[in-house]
Amino acid sequence: MGKQTVHFNISERKILLRLMDVISVLLVLCFISVKFNFDYFTISAENWSWVVVLALYISAFGTVFELYDLQKASRLDAVFANVVLTASVTVLFYLLTPYFTPFLPANRLQILYFYIAIIVALMLWRFLYVKFITSPRFYKKVLIVGEISNIETIVEAFKNSDPNYKIVGFINCEAKKDSDIVYKGISEYHPSAIHQVILEENISEIVVASYNAETITSEIYLDLIALLERGFPIKEYTQVYEDITYRVPVQFVGKDFYKYFPFSRSNQNKLYLFFHRLFDLIIACVGAVLTLILMPIVLLGNVIANRGPLFYSQERVGKNGEVFKIVKFRTMIVNAEKEGAVWATKHDKRVTGFGRFLRRSRLDEMPQFFNILKGDMSLIGPRPERPYFVKELSKVIPFYETRHIIKPGLTGWAQVKVRYGSTVEDSLLKLQYDLYYIKHRSFFLDANVIIKTLSTMIFFRGQ
């Protein structure tokens, strides 16, 4: 086996980022309290609650402002704005909760010290993270054993999901090889060189990416067995794909589909379903009240820049394929689909100026809180699609109607991970995320969706 290298998995890096964010902030605050006349925040046994609240605020707002997005965390230019936003909101909430935090100091300059110290601490740690943790020395180097037809999709998915997961080579397991692989950055090796490649490239893991196990030659099979017996990590590509990308690779699922859909027990868990519905009702009641409060403002904007009806209703497919009517604030021109149903595109000319604002802020979705109260929808789930598109997509995308085994949602895992879908390829990508949610749904994943939805609204990513 090759020389073992240190590698941090995705979950380990996220924990490391959170932990070191808090530690670095506390260290810098201790430093300025010793070196300067700073006594607003001091660490002691009596003031332990101050530390806990500060740590919670940094972690919570860091999540909302995407400090723990690994793609952004690996680039200093992308992380600076998020650090400033996180520090600003953290300090604001810290100052506004004096019951749990220190009272405002007489010298207001100390607040500025507190604010700058948090920014400096977070940026110092992020600089170290980018220079060391995301450097090649901590890459997980991977060798793929599989078929040519799968290589490009798999490599792109892994590269876009984890910057430290590096596929350095490929071994074609097909007995009949029509041509060599031509793929930038990926070298093809002969099956007989598998042990040599592991040694020379310091390979940490082998991923078997074969759609049909019968294509793997007996020579490669025996080599893989020998490596497995020696304790070398060998994984099946769909599981790696799911763990890294947080979506189910339905495009690779064949006749043994039942292996890939052991759906979450939460789908049948009465306790989870009870609290899920209770949470839906509580949030929907609050949302319905906010909708009524904001309605005059939306109505005014509608009169000025979006002439026509305030609301728009449309048939959508819900749980178990039942059709219901969804309600939204209208964002398109009147009679936008007089020639029939068409995909909404990124820069759709049918969307009015005020309608574009409603979409980007997600305010157009607010009337759907009433759909949640009626029981047609849930707060979290796959977005409900129109019957026409469901019929068409079901013909070309395998397992598409599987997304209807739970209630559709106002927001969902697919909505916070990808932008608006306007093609069959986009719908396939969204389906992968929807099935991941159905497969893994839990209180923790629901909380993750809510936080990411807040990020989407704050950064105006709605479409």
Backbone torsions as a table, in degrees:
resi	resn	phi	psi	omega
1	MET	NA	154.7	-178.5
2	GLY	-73.6	169.3	177.6
3	LYS	-62.1	126.7	-178.3
4	GLN	-73.3	129.1	-179.6
5	THR	-111.1	156.8	178.9
6	VAL	-80.7	130.2	178.9
7	HIS	-141.4	135.3	176.3
8	PHE	-99.4	123.8	176.3
9	ASN	-69.6	170.7	-177.8
10	ILE	-57.5	-48.8	-178.4
11	SER	-64.4	-37.0	179.4
12	GLU	-66.5	-38.8	179.1
13	ARG	-68.4	-36.6	178.5
14	LYS	-67.8	-40.2	176.3
15	ILE	-65.3	-42.2	179.0
16	LEU	-61.0	-43.4	179.0
17	LEU	-61.3	-46.5	-179.3
18	ARG	-64.6	-46.9	-176.9
19	LEU	-63.3	-46.9	-177.0
20	MET	-73.2	-26.3	173.2
21	ASP	-58.2	-48.6	-178.4
22	VAL	-67.4	-46.4	-178.1
23	ILE	-62.0	-43.9	-178.9
24	SER	-63.9	-39.9	178.6
25	VAL	-64.1	-44.6	179.9
26	LEU	-64.3	-38.8	179.1
27	LEU	-64.6	-44.1	-179.9
28	VAL	-66.5	-39.8	177.8
29	LEU	-64.6	-38.5	175.4
30	CYS	-64.0	-40.0	-178.8
31	PHE	-63.3	-47.3	-177.1
32	ILE	-72.5	-25.8	177.2
33	SER	-70.0	-27.3	178.4
34	VAL	-84.4	-43.2	-174.1
35	LYS	-84.0	-25.6	-176.1
36	PHE	-125.3	171.8	179.2
37	ASN	-83.0	68.2	-175.9
38	PHE	-121.5	113.3	-178.7
39	ASP	-131.3	14.7	178.4
40	TYR	-66.1	-43.2	-178.4
41	PHE	-122.0	114.3	176.9
42	THR	-127.5	145.2	-178.9
43	ILE	-99.4	121.7	177.9
44	SER	-156.4	170.1	179.9
45	ALA	-61.7	-33.5	-179.2
46	GLU	-73.7	-26.8	-174.9
47	ASN	-106.9	28.2	-176.6
48	TRP	-61.8	-30.9	-179.1
49	SER	-65.4	-30.7	178.2
50	TRP	-60.9	-42.2	-179.1
51	VAL	-66.6	-44.6	-178.5
52	VAL	-62.1	-45.2	-179.3
53	VAL	-64.8	-42.4	178.7
54	LEU	-62.5	-42.7	178.8
55	ALA	-62.8	-42.0	179.2
56	LEU	-64.8	-42.8	179.7
57	TYR	-63.8	-44.3	-179.8
58	ILE	-62.1	-44.4	-178.8
59	SER	-67.2	-43.8	-177.4
60	ALA	-67.4	-50.3	-177.8
61	PHE	-74.5	-27.7	173.3
62	GLY	-63.3	-35.7	176.9
63	THR	-68.4	-45.2	-179.6
64	VAL	-61.4	-41.7	-177.7
65	PHE	-94.6	20.9	167.1
66	GLU	62.0	35.2	174.2
67	LEU	-69.8	-18.7	-175.7
68	TYR	-109.2	18.0	168.9
69	ASP	-78.4	114.0	-171.1
70	LEU	-64.1	-32.5	177.8
71	GLN	-64.3	-43.6	179.7
72	LYS	-76.1	-34.2	-179.0
73	ALA	-65.7	-19.9	-179.5
74	SER	-86.0	0.7	179.9
75	ARG	-130.4	121.0	-178.0
76	LEU	-63.7	-35.5	-179.0
77	ASP	-65.7	-31.1	-179.2
78	ALA	-82.5	-26.1	-172.6
79	VAL	-87.8	-21.7	-173.7
80	PHE	-61.6	-48.8	-179.0
81	ALA	-61.3	-38.8	-180.0
82	ASN	-68.8	-33.3	176.0
83	VAL	-64.9	-44.5	-179.9
84	VAL	-63.4	-43.4	178.4
85	LEU	-63.0	-44.9	-179.8
86	THR	-62.4	-46.5	-179.6
87	ALA	-63.5	-41.1	-177.6
88	SER	-63.3	-49.2	-177.9
89	VAL	-71.4	-35.8	177.5
90	THR	-60.8	-48.3	-179.8
91	VAL	-64.6	-41.1	179.7
92	LEU	-59.5	-50.5	-179.6
93	PHE	-67.1	-33.5	179.7
94	TYR	-65.3	-38.9	179.4
95	LEU	-73.2	-27.5	-175.7
96	LEU	-90.1	1.8	179.1
97	THR	-124.2	60.8	-175.2
98	PRO	-66.5	-14.5	177.3
99	TYR	-65.4	-33.0	-180.0
100	PHE	-104.8	-10.3	-173.9
101	THR	-128.0	171.2	-179.2
102	PRO	-61.0	149.6	173.7
103	PHE	-68.6	154.5	-178.6
104	LEU	-57.8	134.2	-178.8
105	PRO	-73.4	153.2	176.9
106	ALA	-64.2	-38.2	177.8
107	ASN	-90.0	102.7	-175.5
108	ARG	-64.8	-15.8	178.2
109	LEU	-62.7	-25.2	-180.0
110	GLN	-66.2	-28.6	175.7
111	ILE	-64.2	-39.9	178.0
112	LEU	-64.3	-42.3	176.4
113	TYR	-58.3	-44.0	-179.1
114	PHE	-60.7	-45.7	-179.2
115	TYR	-64.7	-49.7	-179.0
116	ILE	-65.1	-37.4	-179.9
117	ALA	-61.2	-40.9	179.8
118	ILE	-65.7	-43.6	179.1
119	ILE	-62.8	-47.5	-179.2
120	VAL	-61.0	-44.9	-178.6
121	ALA	-61.6	-47.2	-179.0
122	LEU	-64.6	-40.3	-178.9
123	MET	-71.0	-36.8	177.3
124	LEU	-61.6	-46.1	-179.5
125	TRP	-67.1	-41.0	179.4
126	ARG	-65.8	-32.8	175.4
127	PHE	-63.1	-45.1	177.9
128	LEU	-64.3	-38.1	179.7
129	TYR	-63.1	-46.5	-178.8
130	VAL	-65.6	-40.1	-175.9
131	LYS	-74.1	-29.6	-173.7
132	PHE	-116.7	-55.3	-173.9
133	ILE	-67.9	-36.3	179.8
134	THR	-92.5	9.9	179.0
135	SER	-79.3	161.2	-178.1
136	PRO	-55.3	-25.2	-178.2
137	ARG	-63.1	-22.2	-179.5
138	PHE	-107.6	11.7	177.4
139	TYR	-68.5	145.7	167.9
140	LYS	-92.4	112.0	-177.9
141	LYS	-90.3	127.9	-169.7
142	VAL	-124.3	141.0	174.8
143	LEU	-112.6	127.5	-180.0
144	ILE	-99.2	134.3	172.5
145	VAL	-115.3	115.4	-175.6
146	GLY	-174.3	-154.1	-176.2
147	GLU	-110.3	150.5	-176.8
148	ILE	-59.1	-36.6	-174.6
149	SER	-63.0	-23.7	-176.2
150	ASN	-95.7	-19.6	-164.2
151	ILE	-59.7	-46.6	-173.7
152	GLU	-65.2	-45.6	-179.2
153	THR	-61.8	-42.8	-177.4
154	ILE	-67.6	-46.0	-178.9
155	VAL	-61.4	-44.6	-179.2
156	GLU	-64.4	-41.6	-179.6
157	ALA	-63.4	-43.8	-179.3
158	PHE	-68.2	-41.5	-177.7
159	LYS	-64.1	-38.4	-178.0
160	ASN	-78.9	-13.0	-176.2
161	SER	-102.6	-36.0	-176.6
162	ASP	-138.3	108.6	-177.5
163	PRO	-66.9	-16.4	-178.9
164	ASN	-98.0	2.2	-179.5
165	TYR	-100.3	104.0	-171.6
166	LYS	-111.6	116.6	174.5
167	ILE	-86.4	113.4	-174.2
168	VAL	-102.0	-13.8	-178.3
169	GLY	-162.5	167.2	-176.3
170	PHE	-142.4	135.9	174.8
171	ILE	-118.1	119.5	-179.2
172	ASN	-76.3	117.9	-176.6
173	CYS	-88.7	-0.9	-178.3
174	GLU	-75.8	136.5	179.2
175	ALA	-67.4	-39.0	177.4
176	LYS	-101.4	117.2	-177.4
177	LYS	-112.0	111.2	-178.9
178	ASP	-74.6	-36.3	-178.4
179	SER	-159.5	164.2	175.8
180	ASP	-79.2	161.1	-180.0
181	ILE	-78.5	134.6	173.7
182	VAL	-117.3	98.2	-178.2
183	TYR	-147.6	123.3	-174.4
184	LYS	-59.6	127.8	175.7
185	GLY	85.8	-5.8	-179.1
186	ILE	-117.4	120.8	179.8
187	SER	-94.6	140.5	175.4
188	GLU	-96.2	133.4	180.0
189	TYR	-118.3	152.0	177.0
190	HIS	-72.8	144.1	-179.5
191	PRO	-53.3	-32.1	-178.4
192	SER	-71.0	-13.4	-176.4
193	ALA	-96.6	10.9	-173.1
194	ILE	-59.1	-42.4	-179.5
195	HIS	-70.0	-38.3	179.0
196	GLN	-65.3	-41.1	179.5
197	VAL	-63.9	-41.8	179.6
198	ILE	-59.2	-41.5	-179.5
199	LEU	-71.6	-49.8	-173.7
200	GLU	-71.1	-34.1	-176.1
201	GLU	-99.2	1.5	-177.0
202	ASN	53.3	49.8	-179.5
203	ILE	-65.8	132.4	-179.8
204	SER	-97.8	-20.2	-173.0
205	GLU	-159.6	145.3	172.9
206	ILE	-110.8	133.0	177.2
207	VAL	-114.8	120.5	179.4
208	VAL	-89.0	110.2	-175.0
209	ALA	-112.8	65.3	-178.6
210	SER	-113.6	121.5	178.9
211	TYR	-69.5	-31.9	-179.9
212	ASN	-128.9	111.9	-175.7
213	ALA	-59.7	-22.9	-178.3
214	GLU	-68.8	-16.7	-179.5
215	THR	-78.6	-16.5	-179.5
216	ILE	-72.5	123.0	-178.6
217	THR	-68.3	156.9	-178.5
218	SER	-62.8	-33.3	179.7
219	GLU	-64.1	-46.7	178.9
220	ILE	-65.5	-39.9	-179.7
221	TYR	-59.5	-45.0	179.8
222	LEU	-66.0	-37.6	177.3
223	ASP	-63.6	-41.8	179.9
224	LEU	-65.8	-39.4	177.7
225	ILE	-62.3	-43.5	-179.2
226	ALA	-63.0	-42.1	178.8
227	LEU	-66.0	-41.0	179.7
228	LEU	-63.0	-39.5	179.5
229	GLU	-66.3	-23.7	178.4
230	ARG	-91.3	3.8	175.9
231	GLY	89.8	13.2	-179.5
232	PHE	-78.8	133.4	-178.2
233	PRO	-66.4	119.7	175.6
234	ILE	-127.7	123.1	-176.0
235	LYS	-124.5	155.7	177.3
236	GLU	-87.0	137.1	-166.0
237	TYR	-65.9	-32.2	-178.7
238	THR	-67.8	-33.0	178.4
239	GLN	-71.1	-41.4	176.6
240	VAL	-63.2	-43.0	179.2
241	TYR	-57.1	-46.5	-178.7
242	GLU	-67.3	-41.2	-178.3
243	ASP	-67.0	-35.3	-175.5
244	ILE	-88.0	-41.2	-173.7
245	THR	-94.4	-14.3	-177.3
246	TYR	61.1	40.4	173.7
247	ARG	-150.3	156.5	-177.7
248	VAL	-91.3	123.4	-175.8
249	PRO	-79.2	74.4	-175.6
250	VAL	-63.7	-23.0	-179.3
251	GLN	-69.2	-14.1	179.5
252	PHE	-104.8	0.0	-175.1
253	VAL	-86.0	129.3	-178.3
254	GLY	-112.7	-138.8	-176.8
255	LYS	-67.3	-23.8	178.7
256	ASP	-91.9	40.9	-176.6
257	PHE	-57.5	-30.6	-176.7
258	TYR	-61.6	-18.1	178.1
259	LYS	-73.0	-23.1	-171.1
260	TYR	-99.9	-7.8	-175.3
261	PHE	-122.8	51.6	170.3
262	PRO	-79.4	78.5	-169.2
263	PHE	-59.7	152.8	-175.9
264	SER	-50.7	138.4	175.9
265	ARG	-64.5	-18.8	179.2
266	SER	-62.6	-23.8	179.2
267	ASN	-65.2	-21.2	179.1
268	GLN	-117.2	-1.3	-176.8
269	ASN	-78.6	112.9	-175.5
270	LYS	-61.5	-39.2	-178.7
271	LEU	-65.5	-45.9	178.5
272	TYR	-61.7	-45.8	-177.3
273	LEU	-64.9	-35.8	178.5
274	PHE	-64.1	-50.3	-178.8
275	PHE	-69.5	-31.5	176.8
276	HIS	-62.3	-45.5	179.7
277	ARG	-68.8	-39.8	178.2
278	LEU	-60.4	-43.6	178.2
279	PHE	-63.9	-39.9	176.4
280	ASP	-56.5	-46.9	-176.8
281	LEU	-66.2	-41.3	-179.7
282	ILE	-64.1	-50.4	-179.1
283	ILE	-65.7	-39.1	-178.9
284	ALA	-65.5	-37.1	177.6
285	CYS	-63.9	-45.9	177.8
286	VAL	-62.9	-44.2	-179.7
287	GLY	-64.5	-37.1	179.2
288	ALA	-65.7	-40.1	177.5
289	VAL	-63.5	-45.4	178.1
290	LEU	-61.7	-37.1	178.4
291	THR	-61.6	-44.1	179.1
292	LEU	-65.1	-36.6	179.3
293	ILE	-68.2	-41.0	-177.0
294	LEU	-81.5	-14.5	-174.3
295	MET	-56.8	-42.1	178.0
296	PRO	-60.0	-37.7	179.4
297	ILE	-66.9	-44.8	178.6
298	VAL	-64.5	-38.1	178.8
299	LEU	-63.2	-41.0	178.3
300	LEU	-62.9	-46.7	177.6
301	GLY	-63.0	-34.8	179.2
302	ASN	-66.3	-40.6	179.8
303	VAL	-66.2	-39.1	-176.3
304	ILE	-77.3	-46.7	-169.6
305	ALA	-129.6	15.2	-177.0
306	ASN	-152.7	52.2	-170.8
307	ARG	-51.8	129.3	178.7
308	GLY	137.3	-170.8	-179.2
309	PRO	-58.5	148.3	-179.9
310	LEU	-74.9	-41.0	-175.6
311	PHE	-105.5	161.5	177.9
312	TYR	-141.0	127.5	178.1
313	SER	-116.6	152.2	-173.9
314	GLN	-156.3	144.9	178.1
315	GLU	-75.0	134.7	177.0
316	ARG	-134.4	159.4	179.5
317	VAL	-93.8	126.1	-178.2
318	GLY	-106.8	-155.0	-178.1
319	LYS	-61.1	138.1	179.9
320	ASN	59.4	24.2	175.8
321	GLY	78.7	7.3	179.5
322	GLU	-74.6	137.0	-177.7
323	VAL	-90.8	136.3	176.0
324	PHE	-139.3	170.3	-179.7
325	LYS	-102.4	123.4	177.7
326	ILE	-91.8	147.9	-179.5
327	VAL	-119.7	132.8	179.2
328	LYS	-140.4	161.5	166.4
329	PHE	-72.8	133.7	-177.0
330	ARG	-66.4	134.0	-179.9
331	THR	-121.3	-12.2	-178.7
332	MET	-107.4	167.3	175.7
333	ILE	-63.0	158.9	178.0
334	VAL	-65.2	141.8	-178.7
335	ASN	58.8	43.9	-178.4
336	ALA	-67.2	-22.0	-177.9
337	GLU	-123.3	44.3	-178.9
338	LYS	-67.2	-19.8	179.1
339	GLU	-101.9	10.9	178.1
340	GLY	114.3	170.1	-177.7
341	ALA	-69.1	131.2	176.3
342	VAL	-138.0	157.6	177.7
343	TRP	-64.7	142.3	169.7
344	ALA	-82.8	132.6	-177.3
345	THR	-106.3	172.7	-174.4
346	LYS	-59.9	-47.8	-179.7
347	HIS	-112.9	54.6	-175.9
348	ASP	-63.8	122.7	-177.8
349	LYS	-70.5	-15.1	179.5
350	ARG	-76.0	-17.2	-179.3
351	VAL	-80.5	128.1	179.8
352	THR	-76.6	168.4	179.9
353	GLY	-60.7	-47.5	178.4
354	PHE	-69.0	-34.9	177.6
355	GLY	-63.4	-35.0	178.0
356	ARG	-65.2	-39.4	176.2
357	PHE	-62.6	-44.3	179.1
358	LEU	-60.3	-39.7	-179.1
359	ARG	-69.3	-46.2	-175.6
360	ARG	-67.0	-29.9	178.3
361	SER	-90.9	-5.1	-178.0
362	ARG	68.6	10.9	180.0
363	LEU	-68.0	-24.1	-179.6
364	ASP	-65.7	-20.0	-178.1
365	GLU	-85.3	-9.6	-170.8
366	MET	-59.6	-36.8	177.3
367	PRO	-59.8	-15.8	179.9
368	GLN	-71.1	-9.1	172.1
369	PHE	-60.2	-29.8	177.3
370	PHE	-72.0	-32.0	173.0
371	ASN	-64.2	-35.8	178.6
372	ILE	-67.5	-42.2	178.4
373	LEU	-62.2	-36.9	179.2
374	LYS	-71.4	-20.9	-179.2
375	GLY	96.9	2.8	177.9
376	ASP	-72.4	-30.0	-175.2
377	MET	-132.6	169.3	172.3
378	SER	-119.0	169.4	176.8
379	LEU	-67.7	-39.7	-176.4
380	ILE	-123.6	131.4	178.9
381	GLY	166.6	179.6	176.4
382	PRO	-63.5	141.9	178.8
383	ARG	-66.5	136.0	-179.6
384	PRO	-70.1	134.3	-178.6
385	GLU	-107.0	162.3	-178.8
386	ARG	-76.3	145.6	-177.1
387	PRO	-54.3	-39.2	-179.0
388	TYR	-61.3	-46.2	-178.2
389	PHE	-72.2	-33.4	176.6
390	VAL	-61.0	-44.3	179.6
391	LYS	-61.7	-44.1	-177.9
392	GLU	-71.7	-44.0	-178.0
393	LEU	-68.2	-32.2	179.9
394	SER	-64.9	-23.1	179.9
395	LYS	-75.9	-27.8	-172.5
396	VAL	-115.2	-16.5	-178.9
397	ILE	-114.7	119.2	-180.0
398	PRO	-65.5	142.0	176.4
399	PHE	64.9	20.6	-176.3
400	TYR	-62.3	-41.3	-176.0
401	GLU	-75.1	-3.4	175.9
402	THR	-63.4	-26.2	-179.6
403	ARG	-65.8	-11.9	-178.0
404	HIS	-91.6	10.6	-179.9
405	ILE	-79.4	-11.8	173.2
406	ILE	-126.8	169.0	179.5
407	LYS	-65.9	144.0	173.2
408	PRO	-68.1	162.1	-174.5
409	GLY	-124.4	158.0	172.7
410	LEU	-67.3	-38.3	171.9
411	THR	-132.3	171.9	-177.0
412	GLY	-169.4	172.2	-178.4
413	TRP	-60.7	-41.0	179.7
414	ALA	-67.2	-37.6	-177.3
415	GLN	-66.9	-33.3	-178.0
416	VAL	-89.3	-10.5	-178.8
417	LYS	-101.0	-29.3	-178.2
418	VAL	-134.4	163.3	179.4
419	ARG	-82.2	-175.6	-177.3
420	TYR	-60.4	133.8	-179.3
421	GLY	-88.5	130.4	-179.6
422	SER	-129.0	7.2	179.5
423	THR	-140.1	170.5	176.3
424	VAL	-63.3	-37.5	178.9
425	GLU	-64.0	-40.4	176.7
426	ASP	-63.4	-40.6	179.8
427	SER	-65.9	-36.1	176.8
428	LEU	-63.9	-42.8	179.1
429	LEU	-63.4	-44.2	179.4
430	LYS	-64.6	-37.7	178.6
431	LEU	-61.6	-38.9	179.2
432	GLN	-60.2	-42.3	178.2
433	TYR	-69.7	-39.5	178.8
434	ASP	-60.9	-43.5	-179.5
435	LEU	-68.7	-32.0	175.7
436	TYR	-63.4	-42.4	179.0
437	TYR	-63.5	-46.5	-179.8
438	ILE	-61.4	-36.3	-177.8
439	LYS	-73.8	-33.0	-172.4
440	HIS	-119.5	9.5	-172.0
441	ARG	-55.3	138.5	-177.2
442	SER	-164.7	172.7	177.3
443	PHE	-60.8	-38.4	-178.6
444	PHE	-65.8	-45.0	-179.7
445	LEU	-67.4	-36.5	176.4
446	ASP	-61.2	-43.6	178.9
447	ALA	-63.0	-38.0	178.9
448	ASN	-62.7	-41.7	179.1
449	VAL	-64.1	-42.0	-179.7
450	ILE	-61.5	-45.2	-179.0
451	ILE	-64.1	-43.0	-179.7
452	LYS	-68.9	-29.0	175.6
453	THR	-65.6	-40.5	176.1
454	LEU	-60.3	-41.8	178.0
455	SER	-61.3	-42.5	-180.0
456	THR	-60.9	-41.2	-179.7
457	MET	-71.2	-41.2	-178.6
458	ILE	-64.0	-41.6	-177.6
459	PHE	-91.4	10.4	176.0
460	PHE	52.6	52.7	-178.7
461	ARG	-98.5	1.6	178.2
462	GLY	-66.8	157.1	180.0
463	GLN	-135.4	NA	NA
